[in-house]
Amino acid sequence: MFRSVTSGALALALVSIFGANANLAAQVTSVHHGQVWGSVRTEDRSTNNIFDKRVTVLVRHYDPDKLGAIVAESKLKHGHYIADLGTAPAGKYVVQVNPGGGGYGPGQTIVDYPGPDGNVHQSFTLVLGSPAVPAKE
């Protein structure tokens, strides 16, 4: 009987822990409504603040024929960015990262933005002498 009580208590504790983590994940995602967000790291997975003052992320309207208008802009803070698109409609957008020099190349990718009630998580890896690599974590 002691085992079943202990097993039951352990199961209840695990459900509580995992349930709390699931709720936390839902809260974190809901915080980003109407945003494109992510991290910018170097190849060795560093998010050192050395890049914070130079790296910018732009979100532009997607246009296959020309450079689209800028919808949002963000600077890095502790290796992460949040670009607020406000009430921009759902559709395709170009996310561009500009490392601001240092031998790292800029990069871009196209994302499908679900609209103001959703968000897009888009990260980049900076590579010396090459374009930045878009990567979802």
C-alpha positions in Angstrom: 0.0 0.0 0.0 2.9 2.4 0.7 4.1 1.9 -2.8 0.8 2.8 -4.4 0.5 5.9 -2.3 4.0 7.0 -3.1 3.4 6.2 -6.8 0.2 8.1 -6.8 1.8 11.1 -5.1 4.7 11.0 -7.6 2.3 10.8 -10.5 0.3 13.8 -9.2 3.6 15.8 -8.7 4.7 15.0 -12.3 1.3 16.0 -13.7 1.5 19.2 -11.7 5.0 20.0 -12.9 4.4 19.2 -16.6 1.0 20.9 -16.5 2.6 24.0 -15.1 5.3 23.9 -17.8 2.6 23.5 -20.5 0.7 26.5 -19.1 3.9 28.5 -19.0 4.7 27.7 -22.6 1.2 28.8 -23.6 1.7 32.1 -21.7 5.0 32.8 -23.3 3.6 32.2 -26.8 0.6 34.4 -26.1 2.8 37.2 -25.0 4.1 37.4 -28.6 0.7 38.1 -30.3 1.2 40.3 -33.4 5.0 39.8 -33.4 7.9 38.1 -35.2 10.4 37.2 -32.6 13.5 35.0 -32.1 17.2 35.0 -31.3 20.3 35.8 -33.2 23.4 33.7 -32.4 26.8 33.0 -33.7 27.9 29.6 -35.0 29.0 28.6 -31.6 25.5 29.3 -30.2 26.7 32.4 -28.4 24.3 35.2 -27.5 26.9 37.5 -26.1 25.8 41.2 -25.8 28.6 42.1 -28.2 26.1 42.0 -31.0 23.3 43.8 -29.2 24.4 47.3 -30.2 24.9 46.5 -33.9 22.4 43.8 -34.9 19.0 44.9 -36.3 16.1 42.9 -37.6 13.7 44.3 -40.2 10.3 42.8 -41.2 9.2 43.8 -44.7 6.1 43.2 -46.8 6.9 40.4 -49.2 7.0 41.5 -52.8 8.5 39.1 -55.4 9.5 42.0 -57.7 11.1 44.5 -55.3 12.1 45.3 -51.8 8.9 45.6 -49.7 8.1 48.4 -47.3 9.3 48.0 -43.7 6.6 46.9 -41.3 8.6 46.5 -38.1 12.2 46.9 -36.8 13.9 45.6 -33.8 17.3 45.7 -32.1 18.8 42.9 -30.2 18.6 42.7 -26.4 20.5 39.8 -24.7 20.6 38.0 -28.1 16.9 38.2 -28.7 14.6 40.4 -30.8 10.9 41.2 -30.9 9.5 42.9 -34.0 5.9 44.2 -33.3 3.8 44.1 -36.5 0.8 45.7 -34.8 -2.3 45.2 -36.9 -0.5 44.0 -40.1 -2.6 41.5 -42.0 -1.8 37.8 -42.4 0.5 37.0 -45.3 4.1 36.6 -46.4 6.8 38.8 -44.9 10.5 39.0 -45.3 12.6 38.9 -42.1 16.0 40.4 -42.5 18.9 40.3 -40.1 21.8 42.8 -40.4 24.7 42.1 -38.1 26.2 45.5 -38.5 29.7 44.3 -39.5 32.2 42.3 -37.6 32.7 39.9 -40.5 29.3 38.3 -40.2 27.0 38.3 -43.2 23.4 39.5 -43.3 20.5 37.1 -44.1 16.8 36.9 -44.7 14.0 34.5 -45.0 10.3 34.6 -45.9 7.8 33.8 -43.2 4.0 33.1 -43.2 2.6 35.5 -40.6 -0.9 34.4 -39.3 -2.0 38.0 -38.5 -2.4 40.0 -35.3 -3.8 37.1 -33.2 -0.7 34.9 -34.0 3.1 35.2 -34.1 6.1 33.8 -35.9 9.3 32.5 -34.1 12.2 33.0 -36.4 15.9 32.8 -35.3 19.1 33.3 -37.2 22.7 32.0 -36.9 25.4 34.5 -37.9 28.3 32.9 -39.9 31.7 34.6 -40.5 32.1 35.5 -44.1 28.8 34.0 -45.2 25.1 34.9 -45.1 23.2 34.4 -41.9 21.3 31.2 -41.7 17.6 31.3 -40.8 16.8 28.6 -38.3 13.7 27.9 -36.2 14.4 26.6 -32.7 
